Amino acid sequence: MDPTYPDLADVPVVILCGGMGTRLREATEKLPKPLVDIGGRPILWHIMKTYSHYGFRRFVLCLGYKGDEIRQYFLDYRALRNDFTLSLREDGAPRWCGQERQEDWEITFADTGLLTGTGARVRRVEPYIDSDVFMLTYGDGIGAVDLDALVRTHVQQGRVGTVTAVHPQSRYGEMHVEDGRVSEFNEKPTLATGWVNGGFFMFDRVMLDKYLDDDPDLFLEKKPLQRMAADDELAMNPHEGFWMGMDTFRDWTELNKLWDSGEAPWKVWED
């Protein structure tokens, strides 16, 4: 193995889980957005399963809005995922039945504030980032991202940060018009022109001190990434495949339809 290529099992994956998700109010009034489900599992679980498929196993969750519910979900995870027998006359400890379905995950839960900006949230988990590099993504964006390719790009480019760039999906029907008639109509096409931030970042640890601070109004997408780009320290990992942010009720419905149909393109792991 290339000595510059990190052991992915040791690389922390930081996931931003603290936002209020106001555009998905139908679900987030009761749950934090990362716990909103796709096919009966939180979108956060789907994101973590994607990373786990590529060998990542250490996660740092930046909590904020309804963070206690995210903590409780994982504290109850074993009971929610496995059959067990409980004797109320004894000590109340469950006896697990059959083959246990367990993930080899180590999860750190960090309270980063209720209204804290994304940049400050990342800076506040600095004590839990104990490797030379770390991954970072959003708790509401999902995709069939080749994370091996992301790591290769970051190592080969040698810059402080690498961002996965995606083509946005239009929320409107695209029409091709010829001679005053519609020759082709595509519902919600993926726009091939231009790139947007799709999350799934990789950073050198030096980024934490060089580009971030504890100002609660600091947003990663503003000054930090803008400065990094100006310093020629931000590489791009292009992703042409499926990617979608779960911003609205319509997005949530579409993701669930894909999962229920058995054609969820982000499901790269085996059951």
N, C-alpha and C positions, 0 to 999 in steps of 0.2 A: 504493500500500500504506500502511496505517496506520503512522505512524512509530514507534508503540509496539510494533508487532508484529515480533518478532525474525526475522532471516534464519535459517531452521532449519538451513541447511547449516553455520552457524557455532556452533550450540548444542551443547555436549557432552552426550552421553548416558552417564550413569554407571550401570553394571550391577554389582550385587552378586553376585560369583562365588566367594566364599570359604568358604561353609558346607560342612559335612561330609555333609549329606544322609543322616543316620542312619536315617530312616524308609524310605529307598529303598536299603537296604543291599545288595540283590541286584545292583544296578548300580554303586553308588558305592564298593564295596570296590576296584574296579579303575579307575574313572573319577571325576573330579570331577562333581558333579551337572549343571552347565551343559553338559557334553559328552555326557550321556546322550542317545541319539538318538531322534528321531521321524522315521520314514521314511528312515533312513540319514543324517540330518543332525542335529547337536546341537541341543537345545532353544535353546541360546544363539544359534545361527545363525538359527533361526526368529524369535526376538525381535528380533535385529538387522535381519532382512529386513523386519519390520513397521515399525520406525522408518525404515529406508531408503526404504520405499514413500512415506512422507510427506515425504521430503526431508532427513532427518537423515543425516549421514555421518561424524560424529566420535564415537568411542566411547572411554570410559575404563573398563577392567575392573578391579574391585577383587578381587584374587586372594588366595587363602589356601590351603586344602586342595587339594593336587595342582595348584597353580597352574602348575607347569612344563609339565604336559600341555596346558593351555589355550594357553600360549605356543607350544608345539611344533605344536599343531594349526594355528594360523594361520601359523607359519613354513613349514609344509608345504602350506598351503592351495592354492597355485597348482598344485603337483604333484598334489594329490589331486583337483583339479577339471578338469584339462586333459590331453589327450593330449600326449605328448612323446617324443622320441627321445634316447637317451643313448649316447654313444660312450665306452666305458671306456678306449679307447686314447688318447683326447685329454685335454682338461682336465677332463672330467667334467661340464661345463656342459650342461644340457638344451637341446635345440632344440624349441621349442613348435610343435605341429602344428595347422593349421587355425585356426578362430576361437577366440580365448581368451575364457573366461568369467571376467571379473574384476568384483569389486565395487568401487565407488568409496568405499572406507572408509578412514578413518585411525583406527588403534586404538592406544591407549596401555595398556600392561600394567603394573599397579602392584601390588607386593607389599604387602598391608595387614595381614599377620600371620595366623597359623594359627587362633587362637581369638578373634580380635578381634570385638567386637560390631558390629552393622551401623552404628550411629551413628559410631563411631570409624573404621570403614573409610571412610565418606564424608568424614570430616574429614581423613583422611590423603591423600586425592587432591586436596585443595584447590589445590596448585600447578598442577594440570593443568586446572583450571576457570577459563578466562580470558575468560568472557563474563558479562554481567549476570544471566543466567538459565541454568539447566541442567535437564536431565531426569534422572530417577532411577527405576530399576525393579529387580526381583529377577530373578536368572538362572534361575528355575524357574517363573515364572508367565507364562502365554500367553493372549492374547485378541484378539478382533477390535475392539480399542479404536480409536476415532476420535481420532487424535492431534491433528488440526486442531482438533477441538472442545475437547480438553484445553487447547491453547494459547490459544484464544479465551476459555475460561472463566478461565484464569489472568490474562490481560491485563485482561479486563473486571472481575473481582473485585478486582484490585489488592491482593491479600494476599501474604504472604511465600511461602506454599506452597499447592499444590493437589494433592489426592489423588484418584485414580480409585476410586470406590466401586462395588462389585459386590454382587450377590445371591449368597450361597453356595449351592452345590449340596448337597442332602442326600445322605448315604451310605446312607440307608434308604428303603424304599418308603413312599410316602405313601398313606394310605387315607382315603377319604371314607366315613363310616358314617352310615346312615340306618335308624332303627328296627331296630337290631341286625344289619343286614346291610351288607356292603361294596358301596357303589354305584359306586365308582370307585377304581382302583388305579394309581398313577403310580410307576414305578421311577426313583429318584434325581432327583426334581423339583428345579427351581431355586426356591428359597424366595423369594417375593416380598416377604416382610416382613423389614425390617432390611437394613442394609448392612454390608459388611466391607471392610477395606483390600485393594484389588486391585493395589497398586503403581502403576506408571505415574504417577509424581509429576512435578510441575514446581515448581521453587523459584527464588526470587531468590537471588543469590549471597550476600547478607547473612546468609542462614540459616546458613552455615557457621560464622561467628564468633559469631553471636548465640545459636544453639541447640545447637551441637556443641562437643565438645572431644576430646582425644586419649586419654581414659580407655578402656582396652581393654574395660572392662565396660559401655560406653555402647551401648545399643541404641536405634536410631532410633524404634522403635515404643513405647518407654516415655517417658522424661522429655522428649525433644525434641518429639515430636508432641503429647504431652499439654500441654506448655507453650505450644506454638504454638496449639493449640485454645483454651486458657484465655485467651490474648492476642487471640483473635479474628483470628488471622492464618493460618487454615487453611481454604481453600475446598474444596468438593466438586465433582468432575466425575462425574456419575452415568453409569454404563455398564450398560445393560439387556441388552446382547447377550452373546455367548459369552465366557466367561473360565474358566480352570481352572489351578489350581496343581498341579504335578507332585510331589506329596509322597510317594506310595506306588507300589508295583509295580502296583497296580490302576489308578492314574491313568495311569501310563506305558503300560500295555496299552490303555487306552481312547483315549488320544491317538493311538497308532499305528493303532488300528482306524479312527479318523476319517480319518487321513491316507491309509491304504491304500484306503479306500472312495472317495477323491476328493471327500470332503465335509468337509474341514477348514475350519471357519468362520473361523479366524484367517488363512488364506492370502489376503491382500488384494493380494499382488503378482502380477505376470505372470511366467511362466517366460522 
